[in-house]
Amino acid sequence: MPLENLARSDVVTAHEDESVQELATRMDESRVGSVVITDDDEPVGIVTDRDLAMRVIGDERDPTDATASDIMSDDLATIRETAGFYQATEHMSEHGVRRLPVCNDDDELVGIITADDLTELLADEHMQFADVIRSQRPEY
């Protein structure tokens, strides 16, 4: 199944010049663990809750002075919306990430898929498979 059918389209985004305090507030209000940093509609980086902990608190930075560009991961791994479930898991594993911004052919951000999303999907598939097995097994 292509990611365009699986990815969340309500991606929380911000610009590079936004303060990390604004990013943390946006994450909290949106109940997400990351904000994709965009330039127009193209993703250029990502700030995660871990980035806030390690690169702001851990480095003793002032959250009102530091901006997204100061702490974002700019070696961003993205994936095409036409890629499938298994490609996404392989891509996450290869790049050591838990979140993948999903882009169209014009490199515009159209969604995001997380390791939690993929785990939940896999669990749902296993439950459906178990239902099939239960319905077909003989009674004991």
N, CA, C and O atoms as a MOPAC input file, in Angstrom:
PM7 MOZYME 1SCF
protein

 N      0.84500 1    -1.17400 1     0.00000 1
 C      0.00000 1     0.00000 1     0.00000 1
 C      0.89500 1     1.24200 1     0.00000 1
 O      1.80000 1     1.34400 1     0.82800 1
 N      0.65700 1     2.18200 1    -0.90900 1
 C      1.49900 1     3.38400 1    -0.97800 1
 C      1.30600 1     4.28700 1     0.24600 1
 O      0.23600 1     4.33200 1     0.85400 1
 N      2.37100 1     4.99400 1     0.57700 1
 C      2.33800 1     5.87900 1     1.74300 1
 C      1.31400 1     6.98600 1     1.61100 1
 O      0.84500 1     7.51000 1     2.62100 1
 N      0.95500 1     7.35700 1     0.39300 1
 C     -0.05300 1     8.40800 1     0.24400 1
 C     -1.36700 1     7.99500 1     0.89300 1
 O     -2.18500 1     8.84900 1     1.23400 1
 N     -1.57900 1     6.67800 1     1.06700 1
 C     -2.78000 1     6.17700 1     1.74400 1
 C     -2.56000 1     5.95700 1     3.23300 1
 O     -3.52100 1     5.75600 1     3.97400 1
 N     -1.31400 1     5.99100 1     3.68000 1
 C     -0.99200 1     5.68500 1     5.07900 1
 C     -0.52300 1     6.89800 1     5.87800 1
 O     -0.78600 1     6.99500 1     7.07700 1
 N      0.16000 1     7.80900 1     5.22300 1
 C      0.78600 1     8.93600 1     5.92600 1
 C     -0.25600 1     9.91300 1     6.45500 1
 O     -1.33400 1    10.07100 1     5.88200 1
 N      0.08600 1    10.55300 1     7.54100 1
 C     -0.75700 1    11.61900 1     8.09900 1
 C     -0.53500 1    12.87700 1     7.27100 1
 O      0.60500 1    13.25600 1     7.00000 1
 N     -1.60900 1    13.51200 1     6.87600 1
 C     -1.48400 1    14.71600 1     6.05600 1
 C     -1.44500 1    15.99100 1     6.90000 1
 O     -1.09800 1    17.05800 1     6.39200 1
 N     -1.79200 1    15.88900 1     8.16400 1
 C     -1.81100 1    17.06200 1     9.04100 1
 C     -0.45700 1    17.23400 1     9.72500 1
 O     -0.34400 1    17.09800 1    10.94300 1
 N      0.55800 1    17.53200 1     8.93600 1
 C      1.92700 1    17.67000 1     9.43400 1
 C      2.07900 1    19.00700 1    10.14300 1
 O      1.63200 1    20.03900 1     9.64100 1
 N      2.70400 1    18.98500 1    11.29800 1
 C      3.00500 1    20.22000 1    12.02200 1
 C      4.30500 1    20.76600 1    11.44500 1
 O      5.33100 1    20.08600 1    11.44400 1
 N      4.25100 1    22.00500 1    10.95500 1
 C      5.41400 1    22.61100 1    10.30100 1
 C      5.75800 1    23.94900 1    10.93700 1
 O      4.96500 1    24.53800 1    11.67000 1
 N      6.96600 1    24.40800 1    10.63300 1
 C      7.42900 1    25.71100 1    11.09600 1
 C      8.52100 1    26.18600 1    10.14200 1
 O      8.97900 1    25.44100 1     9.27600 1
 N      8.92600 1    27.43400 1    10.32000 1
 C     10.00700 1    28.01400 1     9.52800 1
 C     11.29700 1    28.00200 1    10.34000 1
 O     11.27000 1    27.88600 1    11.56500 1
 N     12.41200 1    28.12200 1     9.65500 1
 C     13.73000 1    28.04300 1    10.29200 1
 C     13.96700 1    29.11600 1    11.34500 1
 O     14.76800 1    28.91400 1    12.25800 1
 N     13.29000 1    30.24600 1    11.23600 1
 C     13.54700 1    31.35800 1    12.15100 1
 C     12.67800 1    31.34100 1    13.41000 1
 O     12.78800 1    32.23400 1    14.25000 1
 N     11.82000 1    30.33800 1    13.54500 1
 C     10.97400 1    30.27200 1    14.73700 1
 C     11.78800 1    29.82100 1    15.94200 1
 O     12.68600 1    28.98800 1    15.82100 1
 N     11.46600 1    30.37900 1    17.10300 1
 C     12.19900 1    30.03500 1    18.31500 1
 C     11.86300 1    28.61300 1    18.75700 1
 O     10.78000 1    28.09800 1    18.47900 1
 N     12.80700 1    27.99800 1    19.44400 1
 C     12.55300 1    26.63500 1    19.91900 1
 C     11.45400 1    26.63700 1    20.96600 1
 O     10.77600 1    25.62700 1    21.15200 1
 N     11.26900 1    27.75400 1    21.65100 1
 C     10.16500 1    27.85000 1    22.59900 1
 C      8.82800 1    27.74600 1    21.85500 1
 O      7.90900 1    27.07300 1    22.31900 1
 N      8.72400 1    28.40800 1    20.71200 1
 C      7.51500 1    28.31100 1    19.88900 1
 C      7.32600 1    26.88100 1    19.37900 1
 O      6.20400 1    26.37600 1    19.34100 1
 N      8.42000 1    26.23500 1    18.99000 1
 C      8.33100 1    24.85300 1    18.50400 1
 C      7.83300 1    23.91800 1    19.59300 1
 O      6.97400 1    23.07000 1    19.35000 1
 N      8.37700 1    24.07600 1    20.80000 1
 C      7.96300 1    23.22100 1    21.91500 1
 C      6.49100 1    23.42500 1    22.24000 1
 O      5.77500 1    22.46300 1    22.51700 1
 N      6.04200 1    24.66000 1    22.20900 1
 C      4.63800 1    24.95400 1    22.46800 1
 C      3.75600 1    24.33100 1    21.38900 1
 O      2.70900 1    23.75900 1    21.69300 1
 N      4.17600 1    24.44200 1    20.13700 1
 C      3.40200 1    23.87200 1    19.03400 1
 C      3.33100 1    22.34800 1    19.14800 1
 O      2.27600 1    21.75800 1    18.91600 1
 N      4.45300 1    21.71000 1    19.50600 1
 C      4.44700 1    20.24700 1    19.69400 1
 C      3.47400 1    19.85400 1    20.79600 1
 O      2.70200 1    18.90700 1    20.64700 1
 N      3.51900 1    20.58400 1    21.89600 1
 C      2.64400 1    20.28400 1    23.02900 1
 C      1.17900 1    20.45600 1    22.64500 1
 O      0.35800 1    19.57900 1    22.91400 1
 N      0.85100 1    21.57200 1    22.02400 1
 C     -0.53800 1    21.83400 1    21.64200 1
 C     -1.05100 1    20.83600 1    20.60400 1
 O     -2.22600 1    20.46800 1    20.62400 1
 N     -0.17700 1    20.39900 1    19.70300 1
 C     -0.56400 1    19.46700 1    18.64500 1
 C     -0.41000 1    18.00900 1    19.06300 1
 O     -0.82300 1    17.10000 1    18.34300 1
 N      0.18600 1    17.79500 1    20.22800 1
 C      0.41300 1    16.45100 1    20.76500 1
 C      1.21900 1    15.58100 1    19.79900 1
 O      0.85600 1    14.44200 1    19.50400 1
 N      2.34000 1    16.16200 1    19.31000 1
 C      3.24700 1    15.45200 1    18.41600 1
 C      4.66200 1    15.53700 1    18.96600 1
 O      4.94900 1    16.33800 1    19.85600 1
 N      5.53600 1    14.70600 1    18.43000 1
 C      6.92200 1    14.67500 1    18.88700 1
 C      7.89800 1    15.30600 1    17.92700 1
 O      9.11000 1    15.22000 1    18.12500 1
 N      7.38000 1    15.95200 1    16.86800 1
 C      8.28700 1    16.58300 1    15.91200 1
 C      7.58100 1    17.69000 1    15.14500 1
 O      6.35500 1    17.72400 1    15.03500 1
 N      8.39800 1    18.59400 1    14.62000 1
 C      7.93800 1    19.66000 1    13.74300 1
 C      8.83800 1    19.61900 1    12.51800 1
 O     10.06300 1    19.64900 1    12.63900 1
 N      8.23400 1    19.55100 1    11.34700 1
 C      9.00400 1    19.57600 1    10.10800 1
 C      9.25700 1    21.03400 1     9.74400 1
 O      8.33200 1    21.84400 1     9.68500 1
 N     10.51900 1    21.35300 1     9.50200 1
 C     10.90200 1    22.70800 1     9.14700 1
 C     10.86000 1    22.81600 1     7.62500 1
 O     11.47100 1    22.01700 1     6.91500 1
 N     10.12800 1    23.81900 1     7.13900 1
 C      9.92700 1    23.95000 1     5.69700 1
 C     10.40300 1    25.30000 1     5.17500 1
 O     10.44300 1    26.30100 1     5.89000 1
 N     10.75700 1    25.27700 1     3.90900 1
 C     11.03700 1    26.49500 1     3.15200 1
 C     10.04300 1    26.45800 1     2.00800 1
 O     10.17200 1    25.63600 1     1.10100 1
 N      9.05800 1    27.33500 1     2.03900 1
 C      7.86700 1    27.23300 1     1.19600 1
 C      7.20500 1    25.90100 1     1.54300 1
 O      6.86300 1    25.68200 1     2.70500 1
 N      7.01600 1    25.02000 1     0.58900 1
 C      6.38500 1    23.72800 1     0.88200 1
 C      7.39100 1    22.58300 1     0.92400 1
 O      7.00100 1    21.42000 1     1.03200 1
 N      8.68200 1    22.90000 1     0.83900 1
 C      9.71100 1    21.86600 1     0.80400 1
 C     10.32100 1    21.65600 1     2.19500 1
 O     10.75100 1    22.62000 1     2.83000 1
 N     10.36400 1    20.40600 1     2.67500 1
 C     10.97800 1    20.15400 1     3.98100 1
 C     12.49400 1    20.31300 1     3.90900 1
 O     13.14200 1    19.78400 1     3.00600 1
 N     13.05300 1    21.05100 1     4.87300 1
 C     14.50100 1    21.28000 1     4.90600 1
 C     15.12800 1    20.77500 1     6.19500 1
 O     16.35300 1    20.73400 1     6.31400 1
 N     14.30600 1    20.39200 1     7.15800 1
 C     14.82500 1    19.90100 1     8.42400 1
 C     13.70200 1    19.40000 1     9.30000 1
 O     12.52800 1    19.47000 1     8.93800 1
 N     14.08000 1    18.89200 1    10.46200 1
 C     13.08900 1    18.42500 1    11.42000 1
 C     13.62500 1    18.69000 1    12.82400 1
 O     14.82000 1    18.55500 1    13.08400 1
 N     12.72700 1    19.06400 1    13.71200 1
 C     13.05900 1    19.22700 1    15.13500 1
 C     12.18500 1    18.25800 1    15.89500 1
 O     10.96100 1    18.27600 1    15.76500 1
 N     12.81500 1    17.40800 1    16.69000 1
 C     12.08500 1    16.42500 1    17.48600 1
 C     12.14600 1    16.79400 1    18.95900 1
 O     12.91300 1    17.66300 1    19.37200 1
 N     11.32400 1    16.11600 1    19.73500 1
 C     11.36500 1    16.34000 1    21.17500 1
 C     12.75100 1    15.98600 1    21.72700 1
 O     13.21200 1    16.60200 1    22.68800 1
 N     13.40200 1    15.01500 1    21.13200 1
 C     14.77000 1    14.66100 1    21.54800 1
 C     15.75000 1    15.79800 1    21.23900 1
 O     16.64000 1    16.08600 1    22.04000 1
 N     15.58800 1    16.43900 1    20.08200 1
 C     16.42700 1    17.58800 1    19.74600 1
 C     16.27800 1    18.68400 1    20.79200 1
 O     17.26100 1    19.30300 1    21.19700 1
 N     15.04200 1    18.91900 1    21.22600 1
 C     14.81300 1    19.94100 1    22.25600 1
 C     15.55000 1    19.58000 1    23.54500 1
 O     16.17700 1    20.43200 1    24.17400 1
 N     15.46600 1    18.31700 1    23.92400 1
 C     16.12200 1    17.88700 1    25.16100 1
 C     17.64400 1    17.95100 1    25.05400 1
 O     18.30900 1    18.46900 1    25.95100 1
 N     18.18700 1    17.43500 1    23.97800 1
 C     19.63700 1    17.32000 1    23.86000 1
 C     20.31200 1    18.62100 1    23.42500 1
 O     21.35400 1    18.99400 1    23.96300 1
 N     19.71800 1    19.30300 1    22.45600 1
 C     20.38500 1    20.46000 1    21.85000 1
 C     20.00700 1    21.79300 1    22.48300 1
 O     20.64700 1    22.81400 1    22.22900 1
 N     18.97200 1    21.77900 1    23.30100 1
 C     18.60200 1    23.01100 1    24.00100 1
 C     18.90300 1    22.84900 1    25.48500 1
 O     19.76700 1    23.53900 1    26.02700 1
 N     18.19900 1    21.95100 1    26.13300 1
 C     18.40500 1    21.76200 1    27.57000 1
 C     19.80700 1    21.22000 1    27.85100 1
 O     20.52000 1    21.73100 1    28.71500 1
 N     20.19000 1    20.18100 1    27.11000 1
 C     21.50800 1    19.56700 1    27.31700 1
 C     22.65500 1    20.51200 1    27.05100 1
 O     23.67400 1    20.46400 1    27.73900 1
 N     22.50000 1    21.37300 1    26.05800 1
 C     23.54400 1    22.35100 1    25.71400 1
 C     23.35900 1    23.68000 1    26.43700 1
 O     24.09800 1    24.63500 1    26.19300 1
 N     22.36600 1    23.73800 1    27.33100 1
 C     22.07400 1    24.92700 1    28.12900 1
 C     21.86300 1    26.17500 1    27.26600 1
 O     22.38100 1    27.25000 1    27.56900 1
 N     21.09500 1    26.01000 1    26.18800 1
 C     20.75800 1    27.15200 1    25.33000 1
 C     19.51100 1    27.84100 1    25.85300 1
 O     18.66900 1    27.21800 1    26.50100 1
 N     19.40100 1    29.10700 1    25.57200 1
 C     18.21000 1    29.86900 1    25.92000 1
 C     17.12800 1    29.57500 1    24.87700 1
 O     17.30500 1    29.91600 1    23.70700 1
 N     16.01200 1    28.94900 1    25.27200 1
 C     14.98000 1    28.58500 1    24.30600 1
 C     14.29500 1    29.77000 1    23.63700 1
 O     13.63400 1    29.60000 1    22.61200 1
 N     14.44000 1    30.96800 1    24.19900 1
 C     13.83800 1    32.13600 1    23.56000 1
 C     14.76200 1    32.72100 1    22.49700 1
 O     14.30900 1    33.46000 1    21.62200 1
 N     16.06200 1    32.39600 1    22.56400 1
 C     17.02000 1    32.90800 1    21.58800 1
 C     17.32700 1    31.90600 1    20.48000 1
 O     17.56300 1    32.29900 1    19.33700 1
 N     17.32600 1    30.62500 1    20.80600 1
 C     17.65400 1    29.59700 1    19.81200 1
 C     16.49400 1    29.44000 1    18.83500 1
 O     15.32600 1    29.52400 1    19.21500 1
 N     16.83400 1    29.21300 1    17.58200 1
 C     15.81600 1    29.03600 1    16.54800 1
 C     15.85000 1    27.61000 1    16.01200 1
 O     16.74800 1    26.82500 1    16.31800 1
 N     14.85900 1    27.30900 1    15.21700 1
 C     14.77900 1    25.97900 1    14.60000 1
 C     16.04300 1    25.66500 1    13.82800 1
 O     16.54000 1    24.54100 1    13.89900 1
 N     16.57200 1    26.61800 1    13.09900 1
 C     17.77300 1    26.36700 1    12.29100 1
 C     18.97600 1    26.04000 1    13.15900 1
 O     19.90700 1    25.38000 1    12.69700 1
 N     18.97500 1    26.49500 1    14.42200 1
 C     20.08600 1    26.21400 1    15.33100 1
 C     20.11700 1    24.75300 1    15.78800 1
 O     21.18400 1    24.20700 1    16.06600 1
 N     18.95000 1    24.13200 1    15.86400 1
 C     18.91200 1    22.78400 1    16.45900 1
 C     18.34200 1    21.70800 1    15.54900 1
 O     18.37600 1    20.52900 1    15.90200 1
 N     17.81800 1    22.08400 1    14.38600 1
 C     17.16600 1    21.08600 1    13.53700 1
 C     18.17900 1    20.11000 1    12.94500 1
 O     19.35200 1    20.43400 1    12.75900 1
 N     17.69300 1    18.92300 1    12.65900 1
 C     18.46700 1    17.96300 1    11.88800 1
 C     18.24200 1    18.32800 1    10.43800 1
 O     17.12500 1    18.23600 1     9.92900 1
 N     19.32000 1    18.74700 1     9.76700 1
 C     19.14700 1    19.19200 1     8.37900 1
 C     19.59400 1    18.14800 1     7.36300 1
 O     19.54100 1    18.39500 1     6.15800 1
 N     20.03000 1    16.99800 1     7.83100 1
 C     20.32400 1    15.87900 1     6.92800 1
 C     19.06500 1    15.02100 1     6.84700 1
 O     19.07100 1    13.82900 1     7.15500 1
 N     18.00000 1    15.66600 1     6.42400 1
 C     16.65300 1    15.12000 1     6.49000 1
 C     16.44200 1    13.94600 1     5.53800 1
 O     16.70100 1    14.04800 1     4.33900 1
 N     15.97200 1    12.84000 1     6.08700 1
 C     15.56200 1    11.69200 1     5.27000 1
 C     14.08300 1    11.86100 1     4.97100 1
 O     13.26900 1    12.02000 1     5.88000 1
 N     13.74300 1    11.82700 1     3.68500 1
 C     12.34700 1    11.90800 1     3.26200 1
 C     12.04200 1    10.70400 1     2.38100 1
 O     12.93900 1     9.94600 1     2.01100 1
 N     10.78400 1    10.54100 1     2.05600 1
 C     10.37700 1     9.42600 1     1.20700 1
 C      9.24300 1     9.88400 1     0.30200 1
 O      8.45300 1    10.75200 1     0.67400 1
 N      9.16800 1     9.30500 1    -0.86900 1
 C      8.12200 1     9.64400 1    -1.83600 1
 C      6.78600 1     9.04900 1    -1.40900 1
 O      6.73800 1     7.99000 1    -0.78300 1
 N      5.71600 1     9.73000 1    -1.75000 1
 C      4.38000 1     9.27400 1    -1.39200 1
 C      3.99700 1     7.98800 1    -2.11300 1
 O      3.06800 1     7.29900 1    -1.69100 1
 N      4.69400 1     7.65800 1    -3.18600 1
 C      4.40300 1     6.43400 1    -3.93500 1
 C      5.12400 1     5.21600 1    -3.36600 1
 O      4.86600 1     4.08800 1    -3.78600 1
 N      6.03500 1     5.44300 1    -2.40400 1
 C      6.75400 1     4.33200 1    -1.76800 1
 C      5.77400 1     3.52800 1    -0.92000 1
 O      4.70700 1     4.02100 1    -0.55400 1
 N      6.14200 1     2.30100 1    -0.61500 1
 C      5.28000 1     1.43200 1     0.16500 1
 C      5.72700 1     1.28400 1     1.60600 1
 O      6.74300 1     1.83200 1     2.03100 1
 N      4.93800 1     0.52900 1     2.33600 1
 C      5.15900 1     0.25400 1     3.75500 1
 C      6.56900 1    -0.27000 1     4.01100 1
 O      7.28200 1     0.25300 1     4.86700 1
 N      6.97100 1    -1.30100 1     3.27100 1
 C      8.27300 1    -1.92000 1     3.51600 1
 C      9.42500 1    -1.00700 1     3.13400 1
 O     10.47000 1    -1.02400 1     3.78400 1
 N      9.24900 1    -0.21000 1     2.08800 1
 C     10.27900 1     0.76600 1     1.73500 1
 C     10.45300 1     1.78000 1     2.86800 1
 O     11.57300 1     2.18600 1     3.17800 1
 N      9.35500 1     2.17800 1     3.47400 1
 C      9.42400 1     3.14200 1     4.57500 1
 C     10.17600 1     2.54300 1     5.76600 1
 O     11.00400 1     3.22000 1     6.37600 1
 N      9.89400 1     1.27600 1     6.10000 1
 C     10.59300 1     0.66200 1     7.23800 1
 C     12.07900 1     0.51300 1     6.94100 1
 O     12.91100 1     0.74200 1     7.81800 1
 N     12.41900 1     0.13400 1     5.71600 1
 C     13.83200 1     0.01500 1     5.33900 1
 C     14.52500 1     1.37400 1     5.38600 1
 O     15.65500 1     1.48400 1     5.86200 1
 N     13.84600 1     2.40400 1     4.89000 1
 C     14.40600 1     3.75500 1     4.85800 1
 C     14.65000 1     4.26800 1     6.28500 1
 O     15.68600 1     4.87200 1     6.56500 1
 N     13.69800 1     4.02500 1     7.17000 1
 C     13.87400 1     4.42600 1     8.56700 1
 C     15.07300 1     3.70900 1     9.18400 1
 O     15.88400 1     4.32200 1     9.87800 1
 N     15.17500 1     2.42200 1     8.92600 1
 C     16.27400 1     1.63700 1     9.47100 1
 C     17.62400 1     2.10800 1     8.92700 1
 O     18.57700 1     2.26900 1     9.68900 1
 N     17.70900 1     2.32800 1     7.62200 1
 C     18.95700 1     2.77200 1     6.99600 1
 C     19.43000 1     4.11200 1     7.53400 1
 O     20.63000 1     4.33200 1     7.69600 1
 N     18.48100 1     5.01500 1     7.81200 1
 C     18.83300 1     6.36800 1     8.24100 1
 C     18.76400 1     6.55800 1     9.76200 1
 O     19.10100 1     7.62700 1    10.27000 1
 N     18.32900 1     5.52300 1    10.48300 1
 C     18.26400 1     5.61800 1    11.93900 1
 C     17.27800 1     6.66000 1    12.43000 1
 O     17.54900 1     7.38000 1    13.39200 1
 N     16.12300 1     6.74000 1    11.76000 1
 C     15.10300 1     7.72600 1    12.14600 1
 C     13.78600 1     7.03200 1    12.44800 1
 O     13.55800 1     5.89300 1    12.04300 1
 N     12.93000 1     7.73400 1    13.16100 1
 C     11.59600 1     7.21600 1    13.50300 1
 C     10.48300 1     7.98500 1    12.81100 1
 O      9.30900 1     7.63900 1    12.93600 1
 N     10.85600 1     9.03000 1    12.08000 1
 C      9.87000 1     9.86400 1    11.40000 1
 C     10.35800 1    10.16800 1     9.99500 1
 O     11.52200 1    10.51500 1     9.79700 1
 N      9.46700 1    10.03800 1     9.02200 1
 C      9.81800 1    10.33800 1     7.63200 1
 C      8.80700 1    11.31200 1     7.04000 1
 O      7.63600 1    10.96400 1     6.88900 1
 N      9.23700 1    12.52000 1     6.70500 1
 C      8.36800 1    13.38600 1     5.93600 1
 C      8.12700 1    12.73900 1     4.56400 1
 O      9.04000 1    12.17300 1     3.96300 1
 N      6.91000 1    12.83100 1     4.09400 1
 C      6.50900 1    12.22700 1     2.82400 1
 C      6.33600 1    13.35400 1     1.81300 1
 O      5.64300 1    14.33800 1     2.07300 1
 N      6.98000 1    13.19400 1     0.64500 1
 C      6.97200 1    14.24500 1    -0.37300 1
 C      6.40200 1    13.73500 1    -1.68500 1
 O      6.43300 1    12.53900 1    -1.97500 1
 N      5.88000 1    14.67200 1    -2.47500 1
 C      5.41700 1    14.33000 1    -3.81700 1
 C      6.59700 1    14.44300 1    -4.78500 1
 O      7.72900 1    14.66800 1    -4.35900 1
 N      6.33900 1    14.29000 1    -6.06300 1
 C      7.40500 1    14.32400 1    -7.06500 1
 C      8.05300 1    15.69500 1    -7.21200 1
 O      9.13800 1    15.80800 1    -7.78200 1
 N      7.39900 1    16.73900 1    -6.70400 1
 C      7.95300 1    18.09500 1    -6.73800 1
 C      8.69000 1    18.44400 1    -5.44300 1
 O      9.01100 1    19.60700 1    -5.19900 1
 N      8.95700 1    17.41900 1    -4.60600 1
 C      9.63200 1    17.58500 1    -3.31000 1
 C      8.83500 1    18.42500 1    -2.32200 1
 O      9.40600 1    18.96500 1    -1.37400 1
 N      7.53200 1    18.54400 1    -2.52400 1
 C      6.67200 1    19.26800 1    -1.59100 1
 C      6.19200 1    18.30600 1    -0.50700 1
 O      5.87800 1    17.14700 1    -0.77800 1
 N      6.14300 1    18.80400 1     0.70500 1
 C      5.68700 1    18.01600 1     1.84300 1
 C      4.19600 1    17.72900 1     1.71800 1
 O      3.39100 1    18.65000 1     1.57400 1
 N      3.82800 1    16.44400 1     1.77400 1
 C      2.41100 1    16.07400 1     1.69400 1
 C      1.95600 1    15.24800 1     2.89200 1
 O      0.76400 1    14.98200 1     3.04800 1
 N      2.90200 1    14.84000 1     3.74100 1
 C      2.52200 1    14.04400 1     4.89900 1
 C      3.72300 1    13.64800 1     5.72100 1
 O      4.84700 1    14.08000 1     5.46500 1
 N      3.46800 1    12.81800 1     6.71500 1
 C      4.53600 1    12.27800 1     7.55400 1
 C      4.11100 1    10.88100 1     7.99900 1
 O      2.93200 1    10.62900 1     8.25000 1
 N      5.07400 1     9.99200 1     8.09200 1
 C      4.82100 1     8.63500 1     8.58800 1
 C      5.83500 1     8.37500 1     9.69600 1
 O      7.01000 1     8.72000 1     9.57000 1
 N      5.37200 1     7.77000 1    10.76900 1
 C      6.25400 1     7.51500 1    11.91100 1
 C      6.36300 1     6.01600 1    12.16400 1
 O      5.55600 1     5.22100 1    11.68300 1
 N      7.37400 1     5.66100 1    12.92500 1
 C      7.54700 1     4.25600 1    13.30800 1
 C      6.32700 1     3.77600 1    14.07800 1
 O      5.91700 1     2.62600 1    13.92700 1
 N      5.74500 1     4.63200 1    14.89600 1
 C      4.53500 1     4.25800 1    15.63500 1
 C      3.37600 1     3.97500 1    14.68700 1
 O      2.60600 1     3.04100 1    14.90800 1
 N      3.24800 1     4.78500 1    13.62100 1
 C      2.19200 1     4.55200 1    12.63200 1
 C      2.36700 1     3.18700 1    11.98000 1
 O      1.40600 1     2.43400 1    11.82200 1
 N      3.60600 1     2.87800 1    11.60300 1
 C      3.88200 1     1.60500 1    10.93200 1
 C      3.65700 1     0.42400 1    11.87200 1
 O      3.14600 1    -0.61400 1    11.45100 1
 N      4.03100 1     0.57400 1    13.13400 1
 C      3.80700 1    -0.48400 1    14.12500 1
 C      2.31300 1    -0.72000 1    14.32100 1
 O      1.86600 1    -1.86500 1    14.38800 1
 N      1.54700 1     0.35200 1    14.41200 1
 C      0.09900 1     0.22700 1    14.57500 1
 C     -0.53900 1    -0.44700 1    13.36000 1
 O     -1.42300 1    -1.29100 1    13.50500 1
 N     -0.09200 1    -0.07500 1    12.17800 1
 C     -0.61000 1    -0.69500 1    10.95900 1
 C     -0.29100 1    -2.18200 1    10.93200 1
 O     -1.14300 1    -3.00100 1    10.58600 1
 N      0.92600 1    -2.52400 1    11.29400 1
 C      1.33000 1    -3.93100 1    11.32200 1
 C      0.52000 1    -4.71100 1    12.34900 1
 O      0.13500 1    -5.85000 1    12.08400 1
 N      0.25500 1    -4.13500 1    13.50200 1
 C     -0.56400 1    -4.79000 1    14.52300 1
 C     -1.98400 1    -5.02500 1    14.01300 1
 O     -2.56500 1    -6.08400 1    14.24700 1
 N     -2.53900 1    -4.03500 1    13.31500 1
 C     -3.87500 1    -4.19900 1    12.73200 1
 C     -3.89600 1    -5.33700 1    11.71500 1
 O     -4.83600 1    -6.13200 1    11.68300 1
 N     -2.86400 1    -5.41000 1    10.89300 1
 C     -2.77300 1    -6.47900 1     9.89300 1
 C     -2.69000 1    -7.84700 1    10.57300 1
 O     -3.31800 1    -8.80500 1    10.12200 1
 N     -1.92200 1    -7.93600 1    11.64600 1
 C     -1.81200 1    -9.19600 1    12.38700 1
 C     -3.15600 1    -9.59900 1    12.99800 1
 O     -3.50600 1   -10.77900 1    13.00600 1
 N     -3.89800 1    -8.63400 1    13.50200 1
 C     -5.21200 1    -8.94100 1    14.08000 1
 C     -6.16000 1    -9.45800 1    13.00700 1
 O     -6.90700 1   -10.40700 1    13.24500 1
 N     -6.13800 1    -8.84800 1    11.83900 1
 C     -6.99300 1    -9.31500 1    10.75100 1
 C     -6.58700 1   -10.72400 1    10.31400 1
 O     -7.44600 1   -11.55900 1    10.03000 1
 N     -5.30500 1   -10.98400 1    10.26000 1
 C     -4.81300 1   -12.30400 1     9.89400 1
 C     -5.23600 1   -13.34000 1    10.94400 1
 O     -5.63900 1   -14.45000 1    10.59600 1
 N     -5.14500 1   -12.97800 1    12.20600 1
 C     -5.56800 1   -13.87500 1    13.28400 1
 C     -7.06100 1   -14.18000 1    13.18000 1
 O     -7.47800 1   -15.31000 1    13.43300 1
 N     -7.86500 1   -13.19100 1    12.81200 1
 C     -9.30700 1   -13.41400 1    12.62900 1
 C     -9.57600 1   -14.43300 1    11.52000 1
 O    -10.46200 1   -15.27700 1    11.65200 1
 N     -8.82000 1   -14.35600 1    10.44200 1
 C     -8.97100 1   -15.31200 1     9.34300 1
 C     -8.61200 1   -16.71700 1     9.82400 1
 O     -9.32800 1   -17.67900 1     9.54600 1
 N     -7.51300 1   -16.82300 1    10.53700 1
 C     -7.08900 1   -18.13700 1    11.04900 1
 C     -8.14200 1   -18.70800 1    11.99500 1
 O     -8.49400 1   -19.88300 1    11.89700 1
 N     -8.64300 1   -17.87900 1    12.90800 1
 C     -9.66000 1   -18.34800 1    13.86000 1
 C    -10.92000 1   -18.82600 1    13.14400 1
 O    -11.52000 1   -19.82600 1    13.53800 1
 N    -11.31400 1   -18.12200 1    12.10700 1
 C    -12.54800 1   -18.48800 1    11.41000 1
 C    -12.40300 1   -19.77800 1    10.59800 1
 O    -13.40300 1   -20.42000 1    10.27300 1
 N    -11.18700 1   -20.15400 1    10.27400 1
 C    -10.98000 1   -21.32600 1     9.42500 1
 C    -10.48000 1   -22.56100 1    10.16100 1
 O    -10.42900 1   -23.64500 1     9.58100 1
 N    -10.11600 1   -22.41600 1    11.41100 1
 C     -9.57600 1   -23.58700 1    12.12300 1
 C    -10.71800 1   -24.47300 1    12.63700 1
 O    -11.81000 1   -23.99000 1    12.93700 1
 N    -10.45000 1   -25.73800 1    12.72700 1
 C    -11.49400 1   -26.64900 1    13.24200 1
 C    -11.68000 1   -26.45300 1    14.74700 1
 O    -10.76500 1   -26.01700 1    15.44700 1
 N    -12.84500 1   -26.77400 1    15.21700 1
 C    -13.11600 1   -26.70700 1    16.64800 1
 C    -12.41000 1   -27.85100 1    17.35300 1
 O    -12.28600 1   -28.94200 1    16.79700 1
 N    -11.95900 1   -27.61700 1    18.53800 1
 C    -11.26400 1   -28.64900 1    19.30200 1
 C    -12.17700 1   -29.20100 1    20.35600 1
 O    -11.78200 1   -30.08700 1    21.11300 1

